[in-house]
Amino acid sequence: MTVTQENPTIADESDDEPTLQPARVSRRTTTLAVAFTIAMVAIVAVLGWKWHAASNDLNAITAEQADRAAAAQLANDYVLRSLTYDYKNLDGFFAGVSQDASNTLQDRYTQVRDTLSAIMTEAQVVASGSIAATAVDSSGTDRYIVTVFATQKTQNVQQPEPASVPNLLSVTVAHIDGTWLVDDYGPKES
């Protein structure tokens, strides 16, 4: 039996190299790619703007908290100086209440200095203060009302044993000419 090959002239197609044709991008694909790119740029721009706004808000909140802390500290220091005095050192007391005070507040102490000095000297008053609590409320731009709960321990000729008296005080702290100053001070009104 003889085997013959049929179609001996047909070549094996696997020997040929495939030819690469350039891919044709459809108009629809191009439009989608451009739209996607524009959408991504818009999203990045919006997110960047939102991040910038949030960053500015955070900076403002941080500055506000720093101002509140400065106002509270100034009010506490001032209250301690105003509640602590000795009839033997009235110059030190009046220097203390003038420190970090606005011109208006300094003028108030200047007006009552002679009368207050006479009363304190005659009664031989010695007092010391301590702070129990502080609350800060904003009262407009660069102005805070600080409520200070303090205790003053006082002794004098009529009361030789020290007695503690609670005080609820209102201290107005304002940013005046670039400096935080106590602008008003007195008992807290209901």
Backbone torsions as a table, in degrees:
resi	resn	phi	psi	omega
1	MET	NA	136.2	-176.2
2	THR	-113.1	135.1	179.1
3	VAL	-104.2	128.5	177.2
4	THR	-120.5	149.9	-179.0
5	GLN	-95.0	128.3	178.1
6	GLU	-89.3	147.3	-178.5
7	ASN	51.1	62.4	179.6
8	PRO	-72.7	-8.5	-176.7
9	THR	-91.5	-9.7	-179.0
10	ILE	-79.7	125.1	-179.2
11	ALA	-86.4	154.6	177.9
12	ASP	-73.5	124.2	-174.7
13	GLU	-73.9	-15.7	-177.6
14	SER	-72.4	-13.2	179.0
15	ASP	-79.0	-19.4	-178.6
16	ASP	-78.0	141.9	175.7
17	GLU	-79.0	134.5	176.7
18	PRO	-74.1	144.0	179.5
19	THR	-98.4	135.7	-179.2
20	LEU	-88.4	128.9	176.3
21	GLN	-101.1	139.2	176.2
22	PRO	-61.9	137.6	-179.0
23	ALA	-74.2	138.1	177.5
24	ARG	-96.0	123.7	177.6
25	VAL	-92.1	127.7	-178.2
26	SER	-75.9	158.3	178.4
27	ARG	-60.9	-36.3	179.6
28	ARG	-64.1	-43.9	178.7
29	THR	-62.6	-42.3	178.6
30	THR	-62.8	-44.3	179.7
31	THR	-62.4	-42.8	178.4
32	LEU	-64.0	-40.8	179.5
33	ALA	-64.3	-43.0	178.7
34	VAL	-65.4	-43.9	179.5
35	ALA	-62.5	-42.6	178.0
36	PHE	-61.7	-43.8	179.7
37	THR	-62.6	-44.7	178.8
38	ILE	-63.0	-42.3	179.3
39	ALA	-62.8	-42.1	179.4
40	MET	-65.0	-42.4	178.0
41	VAL	-62.2	-41.9	179.3
42	ALA	-64.0	-43.3	179.2
43	ILE	-62.5	-44.9	178.8
44	VAL	-61.8	-42.2	-179.8
45	ALA	-63.9	-44.8	179.9
46	VAL	-64.7	-44.9	179.0
47	LEU	-63.5	-39.1	176.4
48	GLY	-63.5	-42.8	178.7
49	TRP	-64.5	-43.3	178.5
50	LYS	-63.1	-41.3	178.5
51	TRP	-63.3	-43.1	179.5
52	HIS	-62.5	-44.0	179.1
53	ALA	-63.9	-42.9	178.7
54	ALA	-64.4	-38.0	178.0
55	SER	-64.0	-42.2	177.2
56	ASN	-64.8	-40.0	177.3
57	ASP	-62.7	-43.2	178.9
58	LEU	-62.7	-42.8	178.0
59	ASN	-61.5	-40.9	179.4
60	ALA	-65.6	-42.0	178.9
61	ILE	-65.3	-42.2	178.8
62	THR	-62.6	-42.9	178.1
63	ALA	-64.3	-40.9	178.8
64	GLU	-63.2	-42.3	178.8
65	GLN	-65.5	-39.1	177.8
66	ALA	-65.0	-41.2	177.8
67	ASP	-64.3	-42.3	178.4
68	ARG	-62.1	-43.0	179.3
69	ALA	-64.1	-40.8	178.4
70	ALA	-64.8	-41.8	178.8
71	ALA	-63.8	-43.1	179.4
72	ALA	-63.7	-44.0	-179.5
73	GLN	-64.7	-44.0	179.1
74	LEU	-62.1	-44.1	179.2
75	ALA	-62.9	-44.7	178.8
76	ASN	-60.7	-46.7	179.5
77	ASP	-60.9	-42.5	-178.3
78	TYR	-66.2	-43.7	179.4
79	VAL	-61.4	-43.1	178.4
80	LEU	-60.0	-42.5	179.0
81	ARG	-66.6	-36.0	-177.4
82	SER	-76.4	-25.8	-179.4
83	LEU	-94.0	-5.6	-177.2
84	THR	-115.2	117.5	-179.8
85	TYR	-160.9	165.0	179.0
86	ASP	-141.1	131.8	-178.0
87	TYR	-59.3	-19.6	179.0
88	LYS	-80.2	-13.0	-178.7
89	ASN	-137.0	61.5	-178.7
90	LEU	-70.3	-29.2	176.7
91	ASP	-62.1	-40.0	177.3
92	GLY	-63.5	-40.2	178.2
93	PHE	-63.1	-49.3	-177.6
94	PHE	-68.3	-30.8	173.6
95	ALA	-66.9	-38.8	179.8
96	GLY	-65.1	-40.8	-179.3
97	VAL	-79.4	-12.9	174.3
98	SER	-86.5	-25.9	-179.9
99	GLN	-65.1	132.0	178.9
100	ASP	60.8	24.2	178.7
101	ALA	-108.9	147.1	176.5
102	SER	-69.1	164.4	178.2
103	ASN	-58.4	-37.9	179.7
104	THR	-61.1	-45.7	-179.9
105	LEU	-69.8	-40.0	176.7
106	GLN	-59.4	-41.1	178.6
107	ASP	-62.1	-38.2	178.5
108	ARG	-61.3	-43.4	178.8
109	TYR	-69.1	-35.6	178.1
110	THR	-62.4	-39.7	-178.5
111	GLN	-66.7	-31.3	-177.5
112	VAL	-104.7	3.6	-174.6
113	ARG	-57.0	-50.1	-176.8
114	ASP	-62.2	-46.8	-179.2
115	THR	-64.6	-47.0	-179.1
116	LEU	-64.3	-39.9	178.6
117	SER	-62.8	-42.5	180.0
118	ALA	-63.1	-44.0	179.8
119	ILE	-64.3	-46.4	-177.3
120	MET	-66.2	-37.8	-179.3
121	THR	-71.6	-45.2	-179.2
122	GLU	-62.1	-41.4	-178.5
123	ALA	-85.4	-6.7	-177.9
124	GLN	51.1	55.9	-176.0
125	VAL	-80.4	131.7	172.2
126	VAL	-128.3	129.1	-176.8
127	ALA	-142.2	153.6	173.8
128	SER	-140.5	147.0	-177.9
129	GLY	-117.3	158.6	173.3
130	SER	-145.2	148.3	-177.1
131	ILE	-99.3	131.9	176.9
132	ALA	-101.3	-40.9	-177.1
133	ALA	-159.3	157.0	-179.9
134	THR	-140.8	139.6	174.1
135	ALA	-130.8	136.9	-176.4
136	VAL	-117.0	128.7	175.5
137	ASP	-122.9	136.4	177.4
138	SER	-74.5	140.3	179.0
139	SER	-130.7	51.8	-178.6
140	GLY	101.4	-172.6	-178.1
141	THR	-71.3	128.0	176.3
142	ASP	56.6	36.9	180.0
143	ARG	-149.0	130.3	-179.4
144	TYR	-131.5	144.0	171.2
145	ILE	-105.1	116.4	-177.5
146	VAL	-107.7	121.5	176.0
147	THR	-96.1	125.1	-176.5
148	VAL	-120.4	124.7	172.4
149	PHE	-97.6	116.9	-175.8
150	ALA	-132.4	163.1	174.9
151	THR	-122.0	135.8	176.8
152	GLN	-117.4	126.4	176.5
153	LYS	-99.1	120.6	-173.7
154	THR	-127.8	143.4	170.6
155	GLN	-140.2	151.3	179.2
156	ASN	-155.5	-171.4	-177.3
157	VAL	-60.2	-42.6	-178.5
158	GLN	-77.3	-20.9	-178.1
159	GLN	-134.4	81.1	-175.5
160	PRO	-67.9	-25.7	176.7
161	GLU	-87.6	129.9	-179.1
162	PRO	-60.2	138.4	176.3
163	ALA	-124.6	140.2	-179.9
164	SER	-95.8	136.5	179.0
165	VAL	-128.5	127.0	176.7
166	PRO	-76.0	146.6	179.0
167	ASN	-133.8	133.0	171.8
168	LEU	-111.4	111.1	-170.9
169	LEU	-116.1	149.3	175.8
170	SER	-113.3	124.2	-178.5
171	VAL	-122.6	120.3	176.7
172	THR	-93.3	122.3	179.3
173	VAL	-113.7	127.9	-176.9
174	ALA	-131.9	150.3	176.1
175	HIS	-89.0	103.4	-174.5
176	ILE	-118.9	121.7	178.9
177	ASP	51.5	41.9	175.2
178	GLY	82.5	7.1	-177.6
179	THR	-132.9	139.9	173.7
180	TRP	-77.8	125.4	-178.9
181	LEU	-134.5	153.0	171.7
182	VAL	-79.8	121.3	-175.3
183	ASP	-103.3	-22.4	178.2
184	ASP	-155.2	152.6	-174.3
185	TYR	-156.2	134.0	177.4
186	GLY	174.6	-177.0	178.6
187	PRO	-65.7	146.7	178.3
188	LYS	-71.8	127.6	177.1
189	GLU	-89.1	145.3	-178.7
190	SER	-73.0	NA	NA
